[in-house]
Amino acid sequence: MHFPGNLSDYICDDYPWTASPLIVSAPMAKVAMPKLAVAVSKAGGLGFIAAGYHSDHLEDLLEEADDLLQEGSSITPTQTWEGTPKFLPVGVGFITWSASLEKALPSFARYCPAAIWLFAPPTGFKDLIPWVTKIKEATASRTKIWVQIGSVSDAVEVVNAIEPDVMVVQGTDAGGHAVARGASIVSLVPEIKDKLREIRPFPKKRPHVIAAGGISDSRAVAASIALGAQGCVLGTRFLASPESMIARGYQKAIVDASDGGVSTVRTTIYDKVRDIHGWPEGYDGRGLINKTFIEHIGGLSEVKNRELYREELSRGDEGYGPNGRLTTYAGTGVGLIREIIPAGDIVKSLREGADKILGRQHRSKL
């Protein structure tokens, strides 16, 4: 079903297998692999594969997605003419301060993802210019460019630098990495929408706005649409699906958690104990509070904390939860997650529930 407004502004027209409201699975590093991305796209959403901190083995991941898409699916990869890359109805996400564009480009000679999600450039959004230029050249501009932002100033900078097709507007309720200072989507999405209307003349059509951060159920999806977003990204909710690549202990911690604004915290300690360094200034990550954070606040040295973290890895699933030490990234919407269900069912239930709230009769395009 189309939203009110100009047909050319309807985001699902760019992804013809999708239905509205558009539900997107985030490219969570080491978690969002082809199985999850394909399940989301098969259900009428848009799933992203995480290239993550590097671009190694990207072609293998895209080949796996290609195989999965051809297994009993109403959507299949397409090759429009001989010698061109096969179009895949999934996206790929890159953490651009560490990922290698040069390593990624050869993969696009064989596969053309529906979208590329660019996140966290090392010094500013102008760093993304070569990414956008070379990806468009490699895919004949068939791949849409998504950029994750966290402030109004980010939005203006991105538009001036690269004119993306989609802005993922992430509020600070989000789990995992994001800007450390910012607002929730309640104020951030409408303010960015207003700012985009002020930018005239627009060289191309205005970028679509997708909301992210703290969205875990159909009520939040409907609220995001009412705020002016044209779709929603979910990360934490998809952690509680069998297709996500996380430990059982991690999933149990997600399902058991409550009161997400209190049980999670934004911090850099979860990166430090895992020896992950290099995030640009102004970024941190939101995760469930556990002994790693509590003892860090209590004055435990980073060296000792890292040592204890490594010891905790040997406990496997028992290392998660409030009495464990293992990193458990999650957003503030974690308290609304009560069961592990297939990713495709998550997409369909969110979409149908949001339609009811918004007063629309659901009509799938699948």
C-alpha positions in Angstrom: 0.0 0.0 0.0 1.3 3.4 -0.9 1.7 6.2 1.7 0.0 9.5 0.9 2.1 11.8 -1.3 3.9 11.8 -4.6 4.3 8.3 -6.1 7.9 8.9 -6.9 8.6 9.5 -3.2 7.4 6.0 -2.3 10.4 4.1 -1.1 9.1 0.6 -1.8 9.0 1.5 -5.6 12.8 1.1 -5.4 12.5 -2.4 -4.0 9.6 -4.0 -5.8 9.4 -7.2 -3.7 8.8 -5.2 -0.5 5.5 -4.2 1.2 4.8 -1.2 3.3 5.6 -0.1 5.9 9.1 -1.1 4.9 10.8 -3.2 7.6 14.6 -3.4 7.4 17.1 -5.6 9.3 20.2 -3.8 10.3 23.7 -4.9 9.1 24.9 -5.8 12.6 28.5 -6.8 12.5 29.2 -10.5 12.9 25.4 -11.1 13.4 23.6 -10.2 10.2 24.7 -12.9 7.8 22.9 -14.1 4.6 20.4 -16.3 6.4 19.0 -13.4 8.3 19.1 -10.9 5.4 17.4 -13.3 3.0 14.7 -14.3 5.5 13.8 -10.6 5.9 13.7 -9.9 2.2 11.6 -13.0 1.5 9.0 -11.7 3.9 8.7 -8.4 2.0 11.3 -6.4 3.9 14.9 -5.5 3.1 17.6 -7.5 4.8 21.2 -6.3 5.1 24.3 -8.5 5.2 27.1 -7.2 7.4 30.4 -6.7 5.7 31.3 -5.2 9.1 34.7 -4.2 10.1 36.3 -5.5 6.9 35.3 -6.6 3.4 36.9 -10.0 3.4 34.8 -12.9 2.1 32.1 -10.5 0.8 31.7 -12.4 -2.5 31.3 -15.6 -0.5 28.5 -14.0 1.5 26.8 -12.7 -1.6 27.0 -16.1 -3.2 25.4 -17.7 -0.1 22.6 -15.1 -0.3 22.2 -15.9 -4.0 21.8 -19.6 -3.2 19.3 -19.0 -0.4 17.2 -16.6 -2.5 16.7 -19.4 -5.0 15.3 -21.8 -2.4 11.5 -21.7 -2.6 11.3 -18.0 -3.0 8.9 -15.7 -4.8 11.8 -13.3 -5.2 15.0 -14.4 -7.0 18.2 -12.7 -8.2 17.9 -11.3 -11.7 20.5 -10.7 -14.4 19.1 -8.1 -16.9 21.6 -8.7 -19.7 24.6 -10.9 -20.4 27.8 -10.0 -18.7 26.1 -7.7 -16.0 26.2 -8.5 -12.3 23.3 -10.4 -10.9 20.9 -8.2 -8.9 20.3 -9.4 -5.4 17.3 -8.2 -3.3 19.4 -7.8 -0.2 21.7 -5.0 1.0 25.3 -4.9 2.4 26.5 -2.7 5.3 30.0 -1.4 5.7 31.7 0.2 8.8 33.6 2.6 6.6 36.4 3.6 9.0 37.8 0.1 8.9 36.3 -1.7 5.8 38.2 -1.8 2.5 36.4 -0.4 -0.5 39.0 -1.9 -2.8 38.5 -5.4 -1.4 34.7 -5.0 -1.8 34.6 -3.8 -5.4 35.5 -7.1 -7.1 32.4 -8.7 -5.5 30.2 -6.2 -7.3 31.4 -7.4 -10.7 29.4 -10.6 -10.0 26.7 -9.4 -7.7 24.7 -6.2 -7.5 23.2 -5.7 -4.0 19.9 -3.7 -3.9 21.5 -1.3 -1.4 24.8 -0.4 0.2 24.7 1.0 3.8 27.6 3.2 4.7 28.3 4.0 8.4 30.9 5.8 10.5 33.4 7.4 8.1 36.7 8.1 9.8 36.9 11.9 9.5 33.6 13.1 7.9 31.0 12.3 5.3 33.2 13.5 2.5 35.2 10.3 3.1 32.2 8.5 1.5 32.6 10.2 -1.9 34.9 7.5 -3.3 32.7 4.8 -1.9 29.6 6.2 -3.6 31.4 7.0 -6.9 33.0 3.6 -7.3 30.0 1.6 -6.1 27.8 3.4 -8.6 30.3 2.7 -11.4 30.6 -1.0 -10.5 26.8 -1.5 -10.4 25.7 0.9 -13.1 23.9 2.9 -10.4 21.5 0.1 -9.8 22.6 -0.2 -6.1 21.0 2.4 -3.9 23.2 4.3 -1.4 22.1 4.4 2.3 24.0 6.4 4.9 23.5 6.2 8.6 23.3 9.5 10.5 22.6 10.6 14.0 22.0 14.4 14.0 20.6 17.2 11.9 24.1 18.5 11.1 24.9 15.0 9.8 21.9 15.2 7.5 23.0 18.5 6.0 26.6 17.4 5.6 25.6 14.1 3.9 23.3 15.8 1.4 26.0 18.3 0.5 28.7 15.6 0.2 27.0 12.7 -1.7 23.2 13.0 -2.0 22.3 9.6 -0.7 19.2 7.7 -1.8 18.3 6.9 1.8 19.2 8.4 5.2 19.0 6.0 8.1 18.2 8.4 11.0 19.4 6.6 14.1 18.3 7.8 17.5 20.3 7.2 20.7 17.9 4.5 21.9 19.7 2.2 19.4 21.7 -0.8 20.4 25.3 -1.3 19.2 27.3 1.6 17.8 26.0 5.1 17.2 26.8 8.7 18.0 27.3 9.1 21.7 25.3 12.4 21.9 22.0 12.9 20.1 18.3 12.6 20.4 15.7 9.8 20.1 13.8 9.4 16.8 10.8 11.1 18.4 12.4 14.5 17.8 15.2 13.6 15.4 13.2 12.3 12.5 10.8 15.3 12.3 13.5 17.8 12.7 15.6 16.2 9.9 12.5 16.0 7.7 11.9 19.7 8.3 15.6 20.5 7.5 15.5 18.6 4.3 12.5 20.6 3.1 14.5 23.8 3.7 17.3 22.7 1.4 16.5 24.2 -2.0 17.0 23.7 -4.8 17.5 19.9 -4.3 19.8 18.6 -7.1 17.9 15.3 -7.1 14.8 14.1 -5.2 15.2 14.3 -1.4 16.5 11.2 0.2 14.1 8.8 1.8 14.2 8.8 5.6 14.3 5.5 7.5 14.0 5.5 11.3 16.2 3.4 13.6 16.8 3.1 17.3 14.6 1.6 20.0 12.0 0.1 17.5 10.9 -3.4 18.7 7.2 -3.7 18.0 4.4 -2.6 15.6 3.5 0.4 17.8 7.0 1.8 17.3 6.8 1.1 13.6 3.5 3.0 13.4 4.9 5.9 15.5 7.9 6.2 13.2 5.7 6.4 10.1 3.6 9.1 11.9 6.8 11.0 12.6 7.6 11.2 8.9 9.8 8.1 8.3 9.1 5.9 5.3 10.2 2.7 6.9 12.0 1.3 10.0 15.3 -0.4 10.8 15.3 -3.0 13.6 18.4 -4.6 15.0 17.8 -5.8 18.6 14.4 -7.4 17.6 16.1 -9.6 15.0 18.7 -10.8 17.5 15.8 -12.8 18.9 15.4 -14.9 15.7 16.9 -18.2 14.8 18.5 -16.7 11.8 20.8 -14.3 13.7 24.4 -15.4 14.3 24.6 -15.0 18.0 25.1 -17.4 21.0 22.2 -18.9 22.8 23.3 -17.1 26.0 23.1 -13.8 24.1 19.6 -14.5 22.9 18.5 -15.6 26.4 19.9 -12.3 27.8 17.9 -10.4 25.2 14.6 -12.2 26.0 15.2 -12.0 29.8 16.0 -8.2 29.8 13.4 -5.6 30.9 13.3 -1.8 31.4 15.7 -1.2 28.5 16.4 2.4 29.4 17.8 1.3 32.8 19.2 -2.1 31.9 21.3 -0.8 29.0 24.0 1.8 28.8 26.1 3.7 26.2 29.8 3.1 26.8 33.1 2.3 25.1 34.2 -0.3 27.5 32.7 -3.2 25.6 35.0 -2.3 22.6 38.0 -1.9 24.8 37.8 -5.3 26.5 37.5 -6.9 23.0 40.5 -5.0 21.7 38.4 -3.2 19.1 40.0 0.2 18.5 39.6 2.9 15.9 36.0 4.1 16.1 35.8 7.8 15.2 35.5 10.3 18.0 32.0 10.7 19.2 30.8 7.1 18.8 30.1 4.5 21.5 27.9 1.5 21.8 24.7 0.6 23.8 24.6 -2.8 25.5 23.1 -4.6 28.5 24.8 -3.7 31.7 26.9 -6.5 33.2 30.0 -7.0 35.3 32.3 -5.6 32.7 30.6 -2.2 32.9 29.8 -2.2 36.6 33.4 -3.0 37.5 34.7 -0.5 35.0 32.7 2.2 36.7 34.0 0.9 40.0 37.5 1.6 39.0 38.8 -1.7 37.6 41.7 -1.1 35.2 41.1 -1.6 31.5 43.9 -4.2 31.5 42.4 -6.3 34.2 38.9 -5.9 32.8 40.2 -7.2 29.4 41.9 -10.2 31.2 38.7 -11.1 33.0 36.7 -10.8 29.8 39.0 -13.2 28.0 38.6 -15.7 30.8 34.8 -15.3 30.6 34.8 -16.4 27.0 35.6 -19.9 28.2 32.2 -20.0 29.9 30.3 -19.8 26.6 26.6 -19.1 27.1 27.0 -18.7 30.8 29.1 -15.6 30.2 26.1 -13.5 29.2 23.5 -11.8 31.4 23.8 -9.3 34.2 26.2 -11.6 36.2 28.4 -12.2 33.1 31.0 -10.2 31.3 30.4 -10.8 27.6 29.3 -7.9 25.4 25.5 -8.0 24.7 24.7 -5.1 22.5 21.0 -4.1 22.7 18.8 -1.1 22.3 16.3 0.3 24.8 13.4 -1.6 23.1 14.9 -4.8 24.5 12.3 -5.0 27.2 9.5 -5.5 24.6 11.1 -8.7 23.3 9.7 -11.8 24.9 10.3 -14.6 22.5 12.5 -15.9 19.7 10.6 -16.2 16.5 11.6 -16.5 12.8 12.8 -13.3 11.1 10.1 -13.5 8.4 7.4 -13.7 11.1 8.8 -10.7 12.8 8.6 -8.7 9.5 5.1 -9.7 8.8 3.7 -9.2 12.3 5.3 -5.8 12.6 4.0 -4.7 9.2 0.5 -6.0 9.8 0.3 -4.6 13.3 1.5 -1.1 12.2 -1.1 -1.1 9.4 -3.9 -1.7 11.8 -2.6 1.0 14.1 -2.3 3.5 11.2 -5.8 2.6 10.1 -4.8 1.0 6.8 -6.0 -2.4 5.5 -2.8 -4.4 4.8 -2.2 -5.3 1.2 0.9 -7.3 0.6 2.8 -6.8 -2.6 4.3 -10.3 -2.5 
